[in-house]
């Protein structure tokens, strides 16, 4: 189940700033119920079209809100080299999937 921005905003404990970055595409918060795979994404961010450093800032903010073991899936215009270095420093395991259109999807697990 994917919650829209208005549904996310109406959930207790989530303010507008934590639900989306102002002026940028909203993240999708995925409610996980009856999960068979522990690696199902908790948060999905479409960072395409954003100018640096917004993709990195949005991704790190989403990771900060996650609990250990939760997964953030991001879709960027390119491989986020500076984010990758930060993920290594934070001890967050990640995988990178290059897309046919030149974009990159990165699956990040909060360590």
N, C-alpha and C positions, 0 to 999 in steps of 0.2 A: 504494500500500500504506500503510495507516495502522497504526501500532504502538500497542498498548494500553499502559497505564501499566506493567504488569509487564514487558512486552517492552522498553520504554524503559529501565526500571531495570536490566535485565540487560545492557544494552549497555555495553561498556567505555568509560570516560571520562565517563559520565553518572551523577551522583549523584542521590539522591532529590530534593534541593532544586532542582536544575536541571531535573528532569523535571516537576515540578508545584509549585504553591504550596500549602503546608500548609493543609488545611481548605477548599480551594476546588476547583472542578472542574479536572481535569487538562487540560493542553493536548494536542493531538494533534500528534505529530511525523510528518511525511510524508516517507518515503524516496522520493527522486526518481530513477527509473531510466528510461532511454530517453525523456527528456523532449523533446517536440516543441516546446513553448512555454517559453521561458526565464522566463516570468512565473508558472509554476506555484507555488502556495504551498508554502513550506518548512515553516511552522508555522501551524496553525489554532488559534485561541483562542476559546472560547465564554465570554465575560465576562458574559453575561446573569445577572441576579440577584445580582451582587456589588456591595457598597457601595463608593463612592469612598473611598480612592484605589486600591483593589485592581485594577480594570481597567487603569488607567494603569500601575501598577507592574508588573503581569504582562506587559503589552505591551512596555514599555521593556526589561524583563529578557529577553524573547524576542528583541527586536531586537539587544540587546547580544551575544547568543550567535550571531547570524547573521553570515554573511560578506557583504561588499558585493555587491549584486545579488540576494540572496535575498529572498523575500517572506513577510511575515507577514499573515495574513488574520484579522481579529478580528470578532466579532459582539457588539455592545453593546446595552444597553437603549435608548440614545439616542446621538446624535452626540457624540463625546467632544471637546468644545470645548477643554479644557485640553491634551489630548493633541495635538490638531491644531496648537496653537501650538508645542508642544515639537518636533513633527515638522518644522515649518518651520525652527526654530532648528537642528535636526540636519541639515537638508538631505536629508530622506527624502521622496521623491515618494510621494503617496498619492492614492487615489480613495475617495469615499464613496458608498455605495449605500443610500438610504433604503428600508426594507422596508415592506410593506403593513401590518404589525402595529405600526408605530411604532418598531421597532428600527432599528439601522444596522449595515451591514457596511462595514468599512474595510480596504482592501488597501494595505499599506505595503511599499515596497521600501527595503531598507537602502542608504543612499547611500555 
